[in-house]
Amino acid sequence: MYLFVYVEEAHTQRKRAIRTENFKYIYALTNREVVCKYCGFIHEGVKELYCLKEDPQEFLNVVEKYPTVARELEEILEKWVHLLVSKVRRQTIGEKIQEIRKKLGFMYRENSTS
């Protein structure tokens, strides 16, 4: 069983979310990105926290009731996003280096035997 589930939505609003067994925390990356692209309204808050045990339908935003939980989940999510972005950047840089080496004729065959 996984401890967390991470999601990002960027179609109508740009938000990230993290879900645990007990809570779901959602936040917009900026105040502008919380505005719905279809109607121009803000449907929920910039930060949302739902207690899934007490409110499985996610009707009641309890971010002000549990600010510590919200802060901790946001920190976990930000660390995960940072790790993911840095991994993608490393892969992209590595691929670029390989491309340059190939153009310069420095490609070596892997697993070659003499």
CYANA upper distance limits for C-alpha pairs under 8 A (distance plus 0.5 A):
  3 LEU  CA     20 THR  CA      6.63
  3 LEU  CA     21 GLU  CA      7.97
  4 PHE  CA     18 ILE  CA      6.97
  4 PHE  CA     19 ARG  CA      6.02
  4 PHE  CA     20 THR  CA      5.50
  4 PHE  CA     21 GLU  CA      8.34
  5 VAL  CA     18 ILE  CA      6.03
  5 VAL  CA     19 ARG  CA      5.58
  5 VAL  CA     20 THR  CA      7.25
  6 TYR  CA     16 ARG  CA      8.02
  6 TYR  CA     17 ALA  CA      6.22
  6 TYR  CA     18 ILE  CA      5.09
  6 TYR  CA     19 ARG  CA      7.09
  6 TYR  CA     77 LEU  CA      7.86
  7 VAL  CA     16 ARG  CA      6.23
  7 VAL  CA     17 ALA  CA      5.65
  7 VAL  CA     18 ILE  CA      6.97
  8 GLU  CA     14 ARG  CA      7.88
  8 GLU  CA     15 LYS  CA      6.22
  8 GLU  CA     16 ARG  CA      4.77
  8 GLU  CA     17 ALA  CA      6.70
  9 GLU  CA     13 GLN  CA      7.20
  9 GLU  CA     14 ARG  CA      6.03
  9 GLU  CA     15 LYS  CA      5.78
  9 GLU  CA     16 ARG  CA      6.82
 10 ALA  CA     14 ARG  CA      4.66
 10 ALA  CA     15 LYS  CA      6.95
 11 HIS  CA     37 LYS  CA      8.41
 12 THR  CA     36 CYS  CA      5.83
 12 THR  CA     37 LYS  CA      5.50
 12 THR  CA     38 TYR  CA      7.15
 13 GLN  CA     28 ALA  CA      8.15
 13 GLN  CA     33 GLU  CA      6.15
 13 GLN  CA     34 VAL  CA      5.87
 13 GLN  CA     35 VAL  CA      6.71
 13 GLN  CA     36 CYS  CA      5.85
 13 GLN  CA     37 LYS  CA      7.02
 14 ARG  CA     28 ALA  CA      6.34
 14 ARG  CA     29 LEU  CA      7.03
 14 ARG  CA     33 GLU  CA      5.69
 14 ARG  CA     34 VAL  CA      6.83
 15 LYS  CA     26 ILE  CA      7.11
 15 LYS  CA     27 TYR  CA      5.89
 15 LYS  CA     28 ALA  CA      4.75
 15 LYS  CA     29 LEU  CA      6.55
 15 LYS  CA     33 GLU  CA      8.05
 15 LYS  CA     34 VAL  CA      7.72
 16 ARG  CA     26 ILE  CA      6.17
 16 ARG  CA     27 TYR  CA      6.10
 16 ARG  CA     28 ALA  CA      6.96
 16 ARG  CA     29 LEU  CA      7.89
 17 ALA  CA     24 LYS  CA      7.52
 17 ALA  CA     25 TYR  CA      5.96
 17 ALA  CA     26 ILE  CA      4.72
 17 ALA  CA     27 TYR  CA      6.97
 17 ALA  CA     77 LEU  CA      8.12
 18 ILE  CA     24 LYS  CA      6.33
 18 ILE  CA     25 TYR  CA      5.90
 18 ILE  CA     26 ILE  CA      7.14
 18 ILE  CA     73 LEU  CA      7.39
 18 ILE  CA     74 GLU  CA      8.36
 18 ILE  CA     77 LEU  CA      6.96
 19 ARG  CA     23 PHE  CA      6.32
 19 ARG  CA     24 LYS  CA      4.77
 19 ARG  CA     25 TYR  CA      6.86
 20 THR  CA     24 LYS  CA      6.76
 21 GLU  CA     52 LEU  CA      7.97
 22 ASN  CA     51 CYS  CA      6.40
 22 ASN  CA     52 LEU  CA      5.72
 22 ASN  CA     53 LYS  CA      6.29
 23 PHE  CA     49 LEU  CA      7.35
 23 PHE  CA     50 TYR  CA      6.07
 23 PHE  CA     51 CYS  CA      5.24
 23 PHE  CA     52 LEU  CA      5.85
 23 PHE  CA     53 LYS  CA      8.29
 24 LYS  CA     48 GLU  CA      8.49
 24 LYS  CA     49 LEU  CA      6.16
 24 LYS  CA     50 TYR  CA      5.71
 24 LYS  CA     51 CYS  CA      7.27
 24 LYS  CA     52 LEU  CA      7.43
 25 TYR  CA     47 LYS  CA      7.97
 25 TYR  CA     48 GLU  CA      6.15
 25 TYR  CA     49 LEU  CA      4.95
 25 TYR  CA     50 TYR  CA      7.05
 25 TYR  CA     70 ALA  CA      6.90
 25 TYR  CA     73 LEU  CA      7.24
 25 TYR  CA     74 GLU  CA      7.94
 26 ILE  CA     47 LYS  CA      6.32
 26 ILE  CA     48 GLU  CA      5.49
 26 ILE  CA     49 LEU  CA      6.89
 27 TYR  CA     45 GLY  CA      8.33
 27 TYR  CA     46 VAL  CA      5.93
 27 TYR  CA     47 LYS  CA      4.82
 27 TYR  CA     48 GLU  CA      6.61
 28 ALA  CA     33 GLU  CA      6.66
 28 ALA  CA     34 VAL  CA      5.91
 28 ALA  CA     46 VAL  CA      5.65
 28 ALA  CA     47 LYS  CA      7.09
 29 LEU  CA     33 GLU  CA      6.98
 29 LEU  CA     34 VAL  CA      8.23
 30 THR  CA     34 VAL  CA      7.32
 30 THR  CA     46 VAL  CA      8.24
 31 ASN  CA     35 VAL  CA      8.04
 31 ASN  CA     46 VAL  CA      7.01
 34 VAL  CA     42 ILE  CA      6.60
 34 VAL  CA     44 GLU  CA      8.49
 34 VAL  CA     45 GLY  CA      8.00
 34 VAL  CA     46 VAL  CA      6.55
 35 VAL  CA     40 GLY  CA      6.11
 35 VAL  CA     41 PHE  CA      5.89
 35 VAL  CA     42 ILE  CA      5.24
 35 VAL  CA     43 HIS  CA      8.12
 36 CYS  CA     40 GLY  CA      5.51
 36 CYS  CA     41 PHE  CA      5.96
 36 CYS  CA     42 ILE  CA      6.48
 36 CYS  CA     43 HIS  CA      7.75
 44 GLU  CA     48 GLU  CA      7.83
 47 LYS  CA     63 VAL  CA      7.51
 48 GLU  CA     61 ASN  CA      6.10
 48 GLU  CA     62 VAL  CA      7.68
 48 GLU  CA     63 VAL  CA      6.20
 49 LEU  CA     61 ASN  CA      5.82
 49 LEU  CA     62 VAL  CA      5.80
 49 LEU  CA     63 VAL  CA      5.20
 49 LEU  CA     70 ALA  CA      6.99
 50 TYR  CA     55 ASP  CA      7.36
 50 TYR  CA     58 GLU  CA      6.16
 50 TYR  CA     59 PHE  CA      8.29
 50 TYR  CA     60 LEU  CA      6.98
 50 TYR  CA     61 ASN  CA      5.93
 50 TYR  CA     62 VAL  CA      6.31
 50 TYR  CA     63 VAL  CA      7.92
 51 CYS  CA     55 ASP  CA      6.12
 51 CYS  CA     56 PRO  CA      7.73
 51 CYS  CA     58 GLU  CA      8.00
 51 CYS  CA     62 VAL  CA      7.64
 52 LEU  CA     56 PRO  CA      4.92
 52 LEU  CA     57 GLN  CA      8.09
 52 LEU  CA     58 GLU  CA      7.46
 55 ASP  CA     59 PHE  CA      7.18
 55 ASP  CA     60 LEU  CA      7.43
 62 VAL  CA     66 TYR  CA      6.73
 63 VAL  CA     67 PRO  CA      6.08
 63 VAL  CA     70 ALA  CA      6.75
 66 TYR  CA     70 ALA  CA      6.95
 67 PRO  CA     71 ARG  CA      6.59
 68 THR  CA     72 GLU  CA      6.61
 69 VAL  CA     73 LEU  CA      6.63
 70 ALA  CA     74 GLU  CA      6.59
 71 ARG  CA     75 GLU  CA      6.70
 72 GLU  CA     76 ILE  CA      6.80
 73 LEU  CA     77 LEU  CA      6.62
 74 GLU  CA     78 GLU  CA      6.53
 75 GLU  CA     79 LYS  CA      6.66
 76 ILE  CA     80 TRP  CA      6.77
 77 LEU  CA     81 VAL  CA      6.67
 78 GLU  CA     82 HIS  CA      6.55
 79 LYS  CA     83 LEU  CA      6.65
 80 TRP  CA     84 LEU  CA      6.64
 81 VAL  CA     85 VAL  CA      6.54
 82 HIS  CA     86 SER  CA      6.55
 83 LEU  CA     87 LYS  CA      6.64
 84 LEU  CA     88 VAL  CA      6.76
 85 VAL  CA     89 ARG  CA      6.63
 86 SER  CA     90 ARG  CA      6.63
 87 LYS  CA     91 GLN  CA      6.76
 88 VAL  CA     92 THR  CA      6.56
 89 ARG  CA     93 ILE  CA      6.52
 90 ARG  CA     94 GLY  CA      6.50
 91 GLN  CA     95 GLU  CA      6.56
 92 THR  CA     96 LYS  CA      6.67
 93 ILE  CA     97 ILE  CA      6.68
 94 GLY  CA     98 GLN  CA      6.78
 95 GLU  CA     99 GLU  CA      6.70
 96 LYS  CA    100 ILE  CA      6.75
 97 ILE  CA    101 ARG  CA      6.59
 98 GLN  CA    102 LYS  CA      6.58
 98 GLN  CA    107 MET  CA      8.21
 99 GLU  CA    103 LYS  CA      6.81
100 ILE  CA    104 LEU  CA      6.72
101 ARG  CA    105 GLY  CA      6.59
101 ARG  CA    106 PHE  CA      5.41
101 ARG  CA    107 MET  CA      6.47
102 LYS  CA    106 PHE  CA      6.14
102 LYS  CA    107 MET  CA      5.65
